């Protein structure tokens, strides 16, 4: 998704004279073309994220629209208070772009994984979150952020599973997509975890309504199709590549009318865990297409 | 405006400041008193219409409110609400509350990075506004924060000649003397090493401040280390850590007021 972001960013830089890209010393083999186009509207702020976020606010207060890029934990957790106080309290159009959602950084290790980002950012005032499900949703997500007057966050990730290309419906505003229709349950894949989900539940025998979601706050009114599906099936399965506490599953659950069954499949941290690829980490915590399929079949069986 | 005009203005601000704190039963008196002369200098001498001032030591907010009040930028009606239920003026500056207070501070180490961004925009991005300057007032205890030094590194590297840092060095922080909690000295040489033009001054002597500001030369960020006295102007508060926290009793207020002479 990083390449897709680079392309979208070049377009923003070219069409909006107030757009800027600020990087926390990252972007090798990705941002070279942007730098060539952006001139003094690109800034490498060095390995100093607290200052970087403050600088972005100062630029925003001066009338610019900074897009601030780093690896998710360094962009979000390292300077969380700067995001809260300086960006969110002042409702500034600072756009945070985090690479490596979930286990994307795999063998790079736990310090590079991003399994708490949505939880902490969701709690901040005036914040909007976008977590594209597929690379082709990055450009529309960038456009959506560009149209917001206040803060927003873009979570870029790479799924360990092949990207499903055909969907039957998309809401261009919320980026929610429907991939299959069925009657037994409603399956919601969050962000790039949608790909793993689709690998598990597209089988017609599961008979599920399958959606991917890409935006918080989730608007049940704008995504009436999802609301309608849930009211018919009364059974929901959410899959996400983010810890359960504070994840999208929890947020969806509290905003839903009463349903018969609500299950969230999410990664968990365990003492003594081992390290490997994104796919290895997902398997290690039991989050596999097989497990998703088993949960879906169990819910279908309850009907 | 000469030194005696500045002295008169600062005395007027001190009077208002003490009145506000007495009626509100609010603490952070010592830290406000150490900043008032600096704020007088910044607002009366340094700051032009196009410039920005950021109070990074947010616990000095009431001194800023009193200064803006004395300048006619805050009305009696708004000021009346200071520290009360439903106010726009809490103990630390709030976001989007007043056009002359651009940043909500109170967590230390936030102001300088933002000042950097404004200075960087004017200097390196938006060439039309090259004359804009930014001043940022820090406390010395605040310089414990790593973000201050990230910001200093950035300002030096980008030669932000339109940025001026003023450190209100009163030598006392939250729970001890700065030199005992985490020694910052030599503070001037630290900022120099980060690429700043530096000078030191007595932060309560307007002639000394003027002379020190005039020594801040060259196209690089500037840093004035203002040696101040916490609780300045109220004899029984000077250099006393407890006045970081305590509100005044009626007797203490009367005594403090009696020491303010125009």
Interface residues (C-beta under 8 A of the other chain):
Chain A: X20 X40 X41 X43 X45 X46 X48 X50 X51 X52 X53 X54 X55 X56 X57 X58 X59 X60 X61 X62 X63 X64 X81 X82 X85 X86 X89 X90 X91
Chain B: X95 X96 X102 X103 X104 X105 X107 X109 X110 X112 X113 X114 X115 X116 X117 X118 X119 X120 X121 X122 X124 X125 X126 X129 X146 X147 X150 X151 X153 X154 X157
